[in-house]
Amino acid sequence: MASFPVGSLVEVRNREWVVLPDSEGDFLLLRPVFGADREVAGVLTSLEDVQPSMFPMPDVAAAGGVEDWRLLRDAVRFGFRTSVGPFRSLARIAVTPRAYQLVPLMMALKLDPVRLLISDDVGIGKTVEALLVARELLDQQQVRRIA
């Protein structure tokens, strides 16, 4: 039985996980690397095959040219620029919302259940505001579908 320190990456159930602090002995508390916080799972290493995650080294021959690297760099920079902050959805939308369009989003995230009437003037961007709320709720996995 291997010992996995907190923060290490492991593979179990055909998925990569991060070992969380409340793990002790042969019980591991795991959060998926690519998943929501609510998908935390407890695993007994005596019952399941837990292995350290192994990622292959990058292939230098498949690196591409300078244009490919510039495209990747720009994508990462744009993603970081819009994803900094409390909202997950801003990195995944094709608009740059104005400051006043974030107000309904902040109000909606404080409500349980979310019920919000957006009634701004004509042309202010009610559709953008509503879609920001919808995208954020989907990205935070607070809802599965929206009508």
Protein Blocks (a to p, Z undefined) as FASTA:
>chain_A
ZZddehiacdeehiacdddfkbghjbccdddfbbcfklgccddfklpccdddddddddfk
lnopfklmmmmmmmmmmmmmmmgcjbfklmmccbdcdfklmmmmmmmmmpccdddddddd
ehilpmmmmmmmmmmmmmnopafbdZZ
